Amino acid sequence: MRVFLNPGHDPSCDPGAVNKYSGLRECDVATKVTDLVEQYLVAAGVEVVGNYRNDSLGQVCQESNASNADVFISIHCNAAANEQANGTETWYHAHSISGRVLADCIQNRIVGSIETTDRGIKGATPGVNGLYVLNNTNAVAVLVELAFISNSDDAILLTENADDFARAIACGVTDYQASQSGYSESTTAEYQSKYFSEAETQCHCGCGGNKVNPLLLKMLDKLREMIGGPLELSCAYRCPAHNEEVGGVPDSQHVLGNAADVLVPGYSHCNTAEQLAWYAEQIGFDGIGIYPDSGFVHVDVRDGGKSPGVYRWVE
């Protein structure tokens, strides 16, 4: 994954927000945190293709697009006339599902590690409250407002906890990367299903592959409990060779370990694909594919459970 970093505000033109008591400048905080984020990402094996600031936001977007970045992160400090305003918020393009996932990963890491007030993730809508860099970059883009430089307590955090902010952002990026790229065999140990055996979730070609996202198992268990009786899987994980053999697309969620096909049970309250899909929607699966003729429903957690029912289709 290729990451482009943008510390907000060019001090030669606009230092950004300034704390009127201490003189702490947004541009200086953004520079320090961004440089540390770069160090942590490189150490984690993530390719950083830019650490660039310019007073021209158009130029910033051009540089990011020219780098073919997959992810764009702009780092800022917030400010308000009301000095009591405080906390962290992360913005994403309102129409970008992946942007929302990335924003959520970073927001959760910052709030969880530094315990700033959680102001949530916010979608920027073009023409309403759109932020230029979110609207004009090709990459999945977010803008992080670390904390309020105008608030005395937040200003201390921005001064003394730059390393913690940076580490949290980098961890958020790697969390996002994991949600997009599937899971290694070792992660299956994080959650063992209550109801589905390894034989049910492993690849049906006999290779023994069983790279299953623990979140998928957890949500399948919830689905089974909500329906109130046993469920049968027609397939879960597929190795790339078997996936090709059965006609799956190369980037199938089954290959990534994020998907399972659940056979329609014969219960009076759940005996059609449409009814089973309704239950899957209540649980919050990201992807739900309804296959009435084949008698199963595809469910997946491609966005880490952050986009319930967004990917929905009927075959």
Backbone hydrogen bonds, N-H to C=O, Kabsch-Sander energy under -0.5 kcal/mol:
donor,donor_aa,acceptor,acceptor_aa,energy
3,V,1,M,-0.5
3,V,47,E,-2.9
4,F,71,V,-2.9
5,L,50,G,-3.3
6,N,73,I,-2.7
8,G,75,I,-2.9
13,C,10,D,-2.3
14,D,10,D,-3.4
19,N,24,L,-2.5
20,K,18,V,-0.5
23,G,19,N,-2.4
26,E,17,A,-2.8
27,C,15,P,-2.2
29,V,25,R,-1.9
30,A,26,E,-2.9
31,T,27,C,-2.0
32,K,28,D,-2.2
33,V,29,V,-2.7
34,T,30,A,-2.5
35,D,31,T,-2.4
36,L,32,K,-1.7
37,V,33,V,-2.6
38,E,34,T,-2.4
39,Q,35,D,-1.7
40,Y,36,L,-2.4
41,L,37,V,-2.7
42,V,38,E,-2.6
43,A,39,Q,-2.1
44,A,40,Y,-1.4
45,G,42,V,-1.5
46,V,41,L,-2.7
47,E,1,M,-1.2
48,V,46,V,-0.6
49,V,3,V,-2.4
49,V,47,E,-0.7
50,G,3,V,-0.9
52,Y,5,L,-2.5
57,L,55,D,-0.8
60,V,56,S,-1.9
61,C,57,L,-2.4
62,Q,58,G,-2.2
63,E,59,Q,-2.4
64,S,60,V,-2.2
65,N,61,C,-2.8
66,A,62,Q,-2.5
67,S,63,E,-1.2
68,N,65,N,-1.2
69,A,64,S,-1.4
70,D,2,R,-2.4
71,V,2,R,-2.2
72,F,140,V,-2.7
73,I,4,F,-2.5
74,S,142,V,-2.3
75,I,6,N,-2.4
76,H,144,V,-2.9
78,N,147,A,-2.7
83,E,81,A,-0.9
85,A,82,N,-1.7
88,T,117,T,-2.8
89,E,145,E,-1.7
90,T,120,G,-1.4
91,W,143,L,-3.0
92,Y,122,K,-2.2
93,H,141,A,-0.7
94,A,124,A,-2.3
96,S,93,H,-2.4
97,I,95,H,-0.7
100,R,96,S,-1.8
101,V,97,I,-1.9
102,L,98,S,-2.7
103,A,99,G,-2.7
104,D,100,R,-2.3
105,C,101,V,-2.3
106,I,102,L,-2.3
107,Q,103,A,-2.8
108,N,104,D,-2.5
109,R,105,C,-1.6
110,I,106,I,-2.4
111,V,107,Q,-2.5
112,G,108,N,-2.2
113,S,109,R,-2.0
114,I,110,I,-2.7
115,E,110,I,-0.6
115,E,111,V,-1.3
119,R,88,T,-2.4
119,R,117,T,-1.0
122,K,90,T,-2.4
124,A,92,Y,-3.4
124,A,122,K,-0.5
125,T,123,G,-0.6
128,V,125,T,-2.4
129,N,125,T,-1.6
130,G,125,T,-1.2
134,L,131,L,-0.9
135,N,131,L,-1.5
136,N,132,Y,-1.4
140,V,70,D,-2.5
141,A,139,A,-0.6
142,V,72,F,-2.1
143,L,91,W,-2.0
144,V,74,S,-3.0
145,E,89,E,-2.8
145,E,143,L,-0.6
146,L,76,H,-2.6
146,L,144,V,-0.9
149,I,78,N,-2.7
149,I,147,A,-0.7
151,N,148,F,-1.3
155,A,151,N,-2.7
156,I,152,S,-1.3
157,L,153,D,-1.7
158,L,154,D,-2.6
159,T,155,A,-1.5
160,E,156,I,-3.1
161,N,157,L,-2.7
165,F,161,N,-2.4
166,A,162,A,-2.4
167,R,163,D,-2.6
168,A,164,D,-2.2
169,I,165,F,-2.3
170,A,166,A,-2.5
171,C,167,R,-2.4
172,G,168,A,-2.3
173,V,169,I,-2.0
174,T,170,A,-2.1
175,D,171,C,-2.3
176,Y,172,G,-2.2
177,Q,173,V,-2.5
178,A,174,T,-2.2
179,S,175,D,-1.9
180,Q,176,Y,-1.3
181,S,177,Q,-1.2
182,G,178,A,-0.6
183,Y,256,L,-1.0
187,T,184,S,-1.2
188,T,185,E,-1.4
189,A,186,S,-1.2
190,E,187,T,-2.2
191,Y,188,T,-0.9
193,S,191,Y,-0.5
201,T,197,S,-1.2
202,Q,198,E,-1.9
203,C,209,G,-3.0
206,G,203,C,-1.0
212,V,210,N,-1.5
213,N,257,G,-3.0
216,L,213,N,-0.8
217,L,213,N,-1.5
218,K,214,P,-2.3
219,M,215,L,-2.4
220,L,216,L,-2.4
221,D,217,L,-2.3
222,K,218,K,-1.8
223,L,219,M,-2.3
224,R,220,L,-2.4
225,E,221,D,-2.3
226,M,222,K,-2.4
227,I,223,L,-2.2
228,G,224,R,-2.0
229,G,224,R,-1.2
234,S,261,D,-2.6
235,C,261,D,-1.1
236,A,237,Y,-0.5
237,Y,201,T,-2.0
238,R,254,H,-1.1
243,N,239,C,-2.7
244,E,240,P,-2.0
245,E,241,A,-1.9
246,V,242,H,-2.1
247,G,244,E,-1.0
248,G,243,N,-3.1
252,S,249,V,-1.8
256,L,252,S,-1.4
257,G,254,H,-0.8
258,N,253,Q,-2.7
259,A,253,Q,-0.8
260,A,299,V,-2.3
261,D,235,C,-3.1
262,V,260,A,-0.6
262,V,297,V,-3.0
263,L,232,E,-2.9
263,L,261,D,-0.5
264,V,295,G,-2.5
267,Y,270,C,-1.2
270,C,267,Y,-1.0
276,L,272,T,-2.3
277,A,273,A,-2.4
278,W,274,E,-1.7
279,Y,275,Q,-1.8
280,A,276,L,-2.1
281,E,277,A,-2.2
282,Q,278,W,-1.7
283,I,279,Y,-1.7
284,G,280,A,-1.5
285,F,280,A,-1.6
286,D,300,D,-1.4
287,G,300,D,-1.5
288,I,311,Y,-3.0
289,G,298,H,-2.4
290,I,313,W,-2.8
291,Y,289,G,-0.5
291,Y,296,F,-1.9
295,G,291,Y,-1.4
296,F,291,Y,-1.5
297,V,262,V,-2.4
298,H,289,G,-2.8
299,V,260,A,-2.8
300,D,287,G,-1.8
301,V,258,N,-1.9
304,G,301,V,-2.2
306,K,303,D,-1.0
309,G,285,F,-3.0
310,V,307,S,-2.0
311,Y,286,D,-2.0
312,R,310,V,-0.9
313,W,288,I,-1.9
315,E,290,I,-3.1
